[in-house]
Amino acid sequence: MLADEVDFVIGVDTHRDFHTVAALQAGSGGLVAQAVLRASAGGYVEALDFAAKYAPGPRAWAIEGTGSYGAGLARLLAQRGERVLEVGRPKREGRSRAKSDAIDALQAGRTLLGRSKLAQPRAGGRREALRALVRTRQGALTAKRAGLCQLRALVVCLPEPLRGELRGLTRARLLGRCARLRPERSRDVEVRGSLLALRSVARRVQALSEEERALAREIETLVRKLAPTLLAEPGVGPITAAQLLVSWSHKGRFRSEAAFARLAASAPIEASSGEVVRHRLDPSGDRQLNRALHTIVVARRKTHADTIAYVQRRRSEGKSVREAIRCLKRYVARHLFRLLEASATMA
């Protein structure tokens, strides 16, 4: 338990502009002192001064949101050699309980003291750069898909004969045609407005496509530096490899490959009833990591001979297709985790 390793725990409830800190005695969980500090470089230094005054000796920090509002504080504390641990946002069980930043900071510290398994914050540096690139690329893709849907909807509402000319075009040809439209040549107000909207949306989609390709190139470059062996694995491309690295973070974060599989939502959960004994996948965990794992499995099932043979063998044992894929996901998660632990580096 953490109480056997430290004398104090400092719980932190993080927000955009202010952080609330609470120093607790590790043995009893009793409150020593509380303070509200600004979420700035000066406030982070004040947090260290607070710790030195009210929590001298061995201590640990229990911080909510180390990947968002608490990122700056967690980064500085790690640089200063402090022990930083992450606690999740508390679940709100009804509206009858009191709620304040001071209570949340106190609860963060006590929650950490009650845990036998401690969560480390994910790494910064190259991993954080990769995470930012992956999320931004996904945002560009989402906006691009929305733009394409909007473009198709605009085409449906066009007056004839323009509607008939554009409706049957492929996506690439439609984008090119709409991006070259010259609405100023039309004297009809309705047609001119529609053409202007089409050109605007088409050019936006083209810009987003170029942005996505540029981000994908940056992601691939970074992945080749961090874990080139990942890209040699069947079914693993630069984007899925990047998500694996972002979720894995750094060596030692997971206590075992089973913990990684649980985060990837590929750990089996028993779902037996009566005489039927079976297992299913865990629907929780990191959904983006699960998506990357699923993409890898789908690619391997199509082209990788050993994977095709594995699924066939599982099917011959009486398992359904979904059960065979579940077993395959668990195997792939185990294999990729061991590969990451052995070869990947975030230094």
RODOKE-775163 format. One line per field, with one value per residue (C-alpha): residue in three letters; x, y, z. Coordinates in nm, 4 decimals. Layout:
residues N
residuo c(ALA|...)
east c(X|...)
north c(Y|...)
up c(Z|...)
This chain:
residues 347
residuo c(MET|LEU|ALA|ASP|GLU|VAL|ASP|PHE|VAL|ILE|GLY|VAL|ASP|THR|HIS|ARG|ASP|PHE|HIS|THR|VAL|ALA|ALA|LEU|GLN|ALA|GLY|SER|GLY|GLY|LEU|VAL|ALA|GLN|ALA|VAL|LEU|ARG|ALA|SER|ALA|GLY|GLY|TYR|VAL|GLU|ALA|LEU|ASP|PHE|ALA|ALA|LYS|TYR|ALA|PRO|GLY|PRO|ARG|ALA|TRP|ALA|ILE|GLU|GLY|THR|GLY|SER|TYR|GLY|ALA|GLY|LEU|ALA|ARG|LEU|LEU|ALA|GLN|ARG|GLY|GLU|ARG|VAL|LEU|GLU|VAL|GLY|ARG|PRO|LYS|ARG|GLU|GLY|ARG|SER|ARG|ALA|LYS|SER|ASP|ALA|ILE|ASP|ALA|LEU|GLN|ALA|GLY|ARG|THR|LEU|LEU|GLY|ARG|SER|LYS|LEU|ALA|GLN|PRO|ARG|ALA|GLY|GLY|ARG|ARG|GLU|ALA|LEU|ARG|ALA|LEU|VAL|ARG|THR|ARG|GLN|GLY|ALA|LEU|THR|ALA|LYS|ARG|ALA|GLY|LEU|CYS|GLN|LEU|ARG|ALA|LEU|VAL|VAL|CYS|LEU|PRO|GLU|PRO|LEU|ARG|GLY|GLU|LEU|ARG|GLY|LEU|THR|ARG|ALA|ARG|LEU|LEU|GLY|ARG|CYS|ALA|ARG|LEU|ARG|PRO|GLU|ARG|SER|ARG|ASP|VAL|GLU|VAL|ARG|GLY|SER|LEU|LEU|ALA|LEU|ARG|SER|VAL|ALA|ARG|ARG|VAL|GLN|ALA|LEU|SER|GLU|GLU|GLU|ARG|ALA|LEU|ALA|ARG|GLU|ILE|GLU|THR|LEU|VAL|ARG|LYS|LEU|ALA|PRO|THR|LEU|LEU|ALA|GLU|PRO|GLY|VAL|GLY|PRO|ILE|THR|ALA|ALA|GLN|LEU|LEU|VAL|SER|TRP|SER|HIS|LYS|GLY|ARG|PHE|ARG|SER|GLU|ALA|ALA|PHE|ALA|ARG|LEU|ALA|ALA|SER|ALA|PRO|ILE|GLU|ALA|SER|SER|GLY|GLU|VAL|VAL|ARG|HIS|ARG|LEU|ASP|PRO|SER|GLY|ASP|ARG|GLN|LEU|ASN|ARG|ALA|LEU|HIS|THR|ILE|VAL|VAL|ALA|ARG|ARG|LYS|THR|HIS|ALA|ASP|THR|ILE|ALA|TYR|VAL|GLN|ARG|ARG|ARG|SER|GLU|GLY|LYS|SER|VAL|ARG|GLU|ALA|ILE|ARG|CYS|LEU|LYS|ARG|TYR|VAL|ALA|ARG|HIS|LEU|PHE|ARG|LEU|LEU|GLU|ALA|SER|ALA|THR|MET|ALA)
east c(0.0000|0.1066|0.0824|0.3792|0.5956|0.5219|0.4356|0.2060|-0.0227|-0.1217|-0.4522|-0.5069|-0.8358|-0.7410|-0.9235|-0.8365|-0.7461|-0.7036|-0.5953|-0.7056|-0.4466|-0.4962|-0.2135|-0.3059|-0.1278|-0.0663|-0.1238|-0.4617|-0.5849|-0.6333|-0.6273|-0.3193|-0.3784|-0.5522|-0.4867|-0.6098|-0.3334|-0.3293|-0.2813|0.0337|0.4107|0.4052|0.1236|0.3139|0.6099|0.3697|0.2435|0.5985|0.6359|0.3047|0.4311|0.7602|0.5764|0.2868|0.4087|0.7814|0.9515|0.8443|0.5261|0.3182|0.0868|-0.2601|-0.3640|-0.6853|-0.6527|-0.2784|-0.3520|-0.5611|-0.5898|-0.3301|-0.0716|0.1390|0.1572|0.2306|0.5078|0.6836|0.6528|0.8049|1.0912|1.1546|1.1707|0.8313|0.6296|0.3208|0.0305|-0.2990|-0.6501|-0.9615|-1.2538|-1.4787|-1.8128|-2.1114|-2.3497|-2.6604|-2.7040|-2.7279|-2.3531|-2.1663|-1.9499|-1.6688|-1.3129|-1.1809|-1.3810|-1.2597|-0.8943|-0.9397|-1.1123|-0.8349|-0.5766|-0.7854|-0.8756|-0.5068|-0.4381|-0.7082|-0.5676|-0.3289|-0.2740|-0.1327|-0.1706|0.1220|0.0591|0.1329|0.4659|0.5176|0.7838|0.7633|0.4590|0.2710|0.3799|0.2495|-0.0794|-0.1324|-0.0671|-0.2994|-0.5855|-0.5448|-0.5420|-0.8567|-1.0187|-0.9317|-1.0804|-1.3999|-1.4370|-1.3639|-1.6358|-1.8814|-1.7872|-1.8452|-2.1881|-2.2709|-2.1565|-2.3792|-2.6734|-2.6204|-2.6106|-2.9451|-3.1109|-2.9718|-3.2074|-3.1956|-3.0001|-2.7091|-2.8330|-2.8279|-2.4799|-2.3254|-2.5211|-2.3650|-2.0026|-1.7541|-1.6287|-1.2964|-1.4576|-1.7315|-1.4752|-1.2713|-1.5765|-1.7241|-1.3892|-1.3662|-1.7200|-1.7577|-2.0795|-2.0291|-2.1284|-2.4838|-2.7525|-3.0021|-2.9765|-3.0644|-2.8197|-2.5423|-2.5826|-2.5852|-2.2752|-2.0897|-2.1755|-2.0624|-1.7303|-1.6692|-1.7369|-1.5372|-1.2314|-1.2616|-1.2656|-0.9617|-0.7740|-0.8643|-0.7454|-0.4080|-0.3879|-0.4640|-0.1949|0.0635|-0.0173|-0.0039|0.3470|0.4600|0.3077|0.4865|0.8193|0.7842|0.6686|0.9710|1.1951|1.0156|0.9245|1.0315|0.9755|0.6024|0.5705|0.7226|0.4318|0.1562|-0.1487|0.0217|0.0393|0.1693|-0.1652|-0.2432|0.1191|0.0913|-0.2210|-0.0493|0.2405|0.0135|-0.1894|0.1093|0.3034|0.6231|0.7881|0.6730|0.3388|0.1519|0.2210|0.1581|0.0439|-0.2953|-0.3352|-0.2561|-0.5108|-0.7681|-0.7058|-0.7349|-1.0743|-0.9451|-0.9364|-1.1991|-1.4933|-1.6880|-2.0422|-2.1586|-2.5142|-2.6430|-2.4512|-2.3070|-1.9560|-1.8258|-1.6401|-1.6842|-1.4755|-1.4676|-1.6639|-1.4749|-1.1144|-0.9423|-1.1744|-0.9160|-0.6679|-0.9402|-1.0158|-0.6490|-0.6331|-0.9491|-0.8060|-0.4904|-0.6902|-0.9114|-0.6026|-0.4312|-0.7379|-0.7274|-0.3582|-0.1635|-0.1411|-0.0738|-0.3704|-0.6018|-0.4885|-0.5381|-0.8989|-0.9708|-0.8306|-1.0442|-1.3493|-1.2752|-1.2746|-1.6384|-1.5970|-1.8071|-1.6452|-1.6833|-1.5271|-1.2373|-1.1773|-1.1888|-0.9162|-0.7178|-0.7444|-0.6143|-0.3188|-0.2354|-0.2594|-0.0167|0.2276|0.2264|0.2648|0.5747|0.7118|0.6539|0.8167|1.1188|1.1870|0.9888|1.1349|0.9905|1.3237)
north c(0.0000|0.3559|0.4436|0.2107|0.4047|0.7719|0.9938|1.2326|1.2384|1.5619|1.5441|1.7911|1.8868|2.0557|2.3211|2.5571|2.8613|2.7273|2.4075|2.3032|2.1074|1.9121|1.7633|1.4425|1.2190|0.8879|0.6788|0.8164|1.0068|1.3081|1.6553|1.8645|2.1751|2.2989|2.5782|2.7170|2.8013|2.9487|2.7109|2.8843|2.8530|3.0645|2.8577|2.5357|2.6707|2.7683|2.4087|2.2884|2.5425|2.4216|2.0638|2.1536|2.3304|2.0937|1.7603|1.7312|1.4000|1.1176|1.2154|1.1439|1.3598|1.2360|1.4468|1.4425|1.5055|1.4697|1.4675|1.7858|2.0610|1.8968|1.8415|2.1490|2.0766|1.7072|1.7940|2.0354|1.7996|1.5142|1.7399|1.8234|1.4566|1.4391|1.1185|1.1868|0.9426|0.9744|0.9374|0.9300|1.1652|1.0520|0.8984|1.1043|0.8688|1.0822|1.4488|1.4125|1.4268|1.7517|1.8744|2.1305|2.1616|2.1217|1.7994|1.6673|1.7354|1.5580|1.2660|1.2381|1.1885|0.9392|0.7464|0.7003|0.5836|0.3188|0.1668|-0.1231|-0.0585|0.2847|0.4552|0.6420|0.9449|0.8892|1.0122|1.3542|1.4455|1.2487|1.0593|1.3844|1.5131|1.1941|1.2184|1.5763|1.4769|1.1751|1.3725|1.6619|1.4264|1.2578|1.5995|1.6835|1.3520|1.4112|1.7608|1.6272|1.3618|1.6237|1.8459|1.5638|1.4938|1.8634|1.8744|1.5821|1.7436|2.0689|1.8846|1.7163|2.0561|2.2133|2.3121|2.1178|2.0701|2.1406|1.8789|1.6090|1.7058|1.6802|1.4029|1.1144|1.2227|1.0308|1.1973|1.3064|1.4452|1.6182|1.7903|1.9065|2.0292|2.2164|2.3725|2.5254|2.6687|3.0396|3.1556|3.5179|3.4260|3.3342|3.6009|3.3866|3.4594|3.1027|2.9425|3.1870|3.1226|2.7466|2.7544|2.9724|2.7279|2.4298|2.5921|2.6901|2.3420|2.1691|2.3861|2.3290|1.9512|1.9743|2.1783|1.9275|1.6411|1.8063|1.8796|1.5158|1.3904|1.6293|1.5154|1.1497|1.2052|1.3620|1.0736|0.8143|0.9938|1.0003|0.6387|0.5217|0.6922|0.5573|0.2010|0.0958|-0.2713|-0.2059|-0.1148|-0.4512|-0.6334|-0.7620|-0.5360|-0.2518|0.0806|0.4213|0.5379|0.2215|0.2060|0.5658|0.4863|0.1838|0.4043|0.6773|0.4328|0.2281|0.5470|0.4075|0.0943|-0.0076|0.1723|-0.1598|-0.4234|-0.7033|-0.7780|-0.8689|-0.5112|-0.3807|-0.6194|-0.4936|-0.1345|-0.2437|-0.4017|-0.7376|-0.9150|-1.1913|-1.1627|-1.4746|-1.4698|-1.8220|-1.9300|-2.2767|-2.5380|-2.2810|-2.1762|-1.8838|-1.5538|-1.2137|-0.8998|-0.6200|-0.3190|-0.0696|0.0489|0.2777|0.2814|0.4336|0.1602|-0.0989|0.0535|0.0310|-0.3309|-0.4141|-0.2525|-0.4626|-0.7822|-0.7090|-0.6523|-0.9669|-1.1821|-1.0832|-1.1175|-1.2908|-1.6671|-1.7552|-1.5446|-1.7071|-2.0501|-1.9501|-1.8410|-2.1596|-2.3711|-2.1914|-2.2381|-2.6110|-2.6231|-2.5148|-2.1451|-1.8895|-1.6265|-1.3622|-1.5912|-1.6718|-1.2993|-1.2389|-1.4982|-1.3418|-0.9922|-1.1233|-1.2890|-0.9782|-0.7524|-0.9786|-0.9922|-0.6165|-0.5332|-0.7497|-0.5907|-0.2410|-0.3266|-0.4750|-0.2236|0.1012|0.4097|0.7502|0.9053)
up c(0.0000|-0.0631|0.3076|0.3717|0.1259|0.1985|0.4933|0.3070|0.0052|-0.1668|-0.3513|-0.6360|-0.8004|-1.1266|-1.3281|-1.6106|-1.3975|-1.0429|-0.8690|-0.5197|-0.3207|0.0025|0.2110|0.3956|0.6427|0.4704|0.7807|0.8841|0.5783|0.7998|0.6467|0.7247|0.5111|0.1955|-0.0512|-0.3830|-0.6314|-0.9792|-1.2722|-1.3926|-1.3636|-1.0484|-0.9033|-0.9654|-0.7685|-0.4894|-0.4896|-0.4249|-0.1438|0.0002|-0.0076|0.1551|0.4396|0.5088|0.3687|0.4405|0.3833|0.1514|-0.0313|-0.3398|-0.5465|-0.6421|-0.9414|-1.1403|-1.5119|-1.5683|-1.9417|-1.9414|-1.6793|-1.4574|-1.7326|-1.6520|-1.2801|-1.3341|-1.5800|-1.3432|-1.0459|-1.2464|-1.3514|-0.9848|-0.8901|-0.7183|-0.7249|-0.9357|-0.9549|-1.1384|-1.0019|-1.2135|-1.1870|-0.8994|-0.9864|-0.8800|-0.7016|-0.6863|-0.6034|-0.2265|-0.1631|-0.1166|-0.4035|-0.3976|-0.5219|-0.1662|-0.1207|-0.4570|-0.3695|-0.0371|-0.2074|-0.4673|-0.1929|0.0022|-0.3109|-0.3860|-0.0301|-0.0638|-0.3813|-0.4095|-0.7831|-0.8592|-1.1966|-1.3470|-1.5680|-1.9335|-2.0653|-2.2196|-2.4736|-2.7980|-2.6791|-2.6192|-2.9608|-3.1193|-2.9277|-3.0458|-3.4073|-3.3896|-3.2358|-3.4769|-3.7762|-3.6469|-3.6104|-3.9712|-4.0880|-3.8909|-4.0365|-4.3858|-4.3589|-4.2360|-4.5311|-4.7800|-4.6316|-4.6517|-5.0140|-5.1119|-4.9319|-5.1211|-5.4531|-5.3810|-5.3359|-5.6556|-5.9364|-6.2611|-6.4821|-6.2447|-5.9987|-6.2648|-6.3807|-6.0328|-5.8669|-6.0593|-6.0181|-5.8063|-5.4902|-5.6428|-5.9576|-5.7586|-5.5377|-5.8343|-6.0250|-5.7285|-5.6315|-5.9821|-5.9887|-6.0709|-5.9015|-6.0030|-6.3589|-6.2562|-6.2508|-6.0589|-5.6846|-5.5792|-5.8190|-5.7326|-5.3591|-5.4087|-5.6294|-5.3803|-5.0995|-5.3093|-5.3944|-5.0326|-4.8971|-5.1732|-5.1135|-4.7396|-4.7926|-5.0213|-4.7620|-4.4904|-4.7123|-4.7581|-4.3857|-4.3038|-4.5444|-4.3982|-4.0438|-4.1502|-4.2911|-3.9619|-3.7665|-3.9785|-3.9400|-3.5623|-3.5398|-3.7426|-3.4875|-3.1805|-3.2797|-3.6305|-3.5456|-3.5074|-3.8742|-3.9705|-3.8049|-4.0366|-4.0357|-3.8498|-4.0325|-3.9185|-3.7758|-3.5800|-3.4601|-3.3412|-3.1398|-2.9857|-2.8764|-2.7408|-2.5306|-2.4152|-2.3267|-2.1730|-2.0436|-1.6975|-1.7071|-1.7189|-1.4581|-1.7125|-2.0636|-1.9164|-1.7904|-2.1379|-2.2883|-2.0391|-2.1453|-2.5095|-2.4275|-2.5497|-2.2130|-2.1990|-1.9606|-1.8696|-2.0081|-1.9248|-1.8570|-1.7689|-1.9634|-2.2059|-2.1093|-2.3130|-2.2900|-2.4509|-2.4951|-2.2409|-2.3773|-2.1587|-2.1804|-2.4294|-2.7283|-2.9626|-2.8714|-2.9237|-3.2634|-3.3650|-3.2494|-3.4434|-3.7589|-3.7243|-3.6786|-3.9816|-4.1998|-4.0739|-4.1410|-4.5070|-4.5905|-4.3126|-4.3649|-3.9994|-3.8862|-4.1415|-4.0232|-3.6581|-3.7169|-3.9124|-3.6295|-3.3725|-3.5921|-3.6178|-3.2364|-3.2379|-3.1746|-3.3587|-3.5805|-3.3090|-3.0477|-3.2802|-3.3383|-2.9626|-2.9125|-3.1967|-3.0461|-2.7148|-2.8873|-3.0920|-2.7837|-2.5967|-2.8865|-2.9520|-2.5832|-2.5543|-2.8688|-2.7280|-2.3956|-2.5706|-2.8458|-2.8243|-2.6623|-2.5787|-2.4887)
